[in-house]
Amino acid sequence: MRARISLTCFLLFASGYGAALAKPQIVPPSAQAFKLGSLQVFALRDANNVLDNDGKVFGVGVGPDAVARVLKDAGAPTDEVTLSVDGLLVKAADRVMLFDTGLGPSVKGALMASLTQTGVAPDEVTDVMITHSHGDHVGGLATAEGGLAFPKATIRMSAPEWAWMQAQPNSQALAKIIAPKVQTFEPGATVLPGVTSIALPGHTPGHAGFEIVSGSDKLIDIGDTAHSSIVSLAEPDWAIAYDNDKDEGESTRRATLKRLAEDHSLIFAPHFPFPGIGRIETAGDHFSWKPETP
Ligand SMILES: [Zn+2]
């Protein structure tokens, strides 16, 4: 029981994510299937994170009224910002890859039930790719009892992210659990055949996206380059409290969004409205989100 309580505490406050600022909301499980070349891909629903529009996370330095104006222009509620929390499952001929693991059992995330809908059992996942070590991406790596949620999977994250995770006091319990399974890569390196990492520093020191390629099809998991499909795209230069290095986060966000829009890339954004698949478009000096039903 003691182990369970301490693990729960760790999951809630993992990695300085500032979970206290977000109210997790339980959602029904869902798996949205689509094809990418010869790969079978599923967006996996986990939870919502609801944030009060109080200037503490979005609009740091500009205040809630400015954020409310952006939300109102988009026809969204102005008193709060709702972020989806989702993962991505990619089934190849010889591998089953999960990209991020959601909030995990401490907040009753639906990711495991969503995974069940794909017909994949947790011990069939061969690789878990981690964009970064915040609790809404790594919380699902451990079970409520403190075991490995995907016992046979190699856990792959960038070398700077793994070093940073192990140095964060609130991440050490989870780091100990997953350490035997972690294999690191250098940001920008090919991680597995058809999966190349993209260095996206700023949100965290080793934050990485992933480019997934099959034949002529390509999907880019942008991780937490942008959090809100409304605010982060309309005002990419606004600091967000979740970015560990706010200046670097802003420059990475703007440069990445610009490139994705120019390339007309199909992306997966884990915090955009489920299933988080679509494209970034340029709109004057900022950007907008064009969701696609895969
Ligand atoms: Zn996140």
Residues whose N, C-alpha, C, O or C-beta is under 5 A from the ligand:
A	BS01	ZN	D136 D224
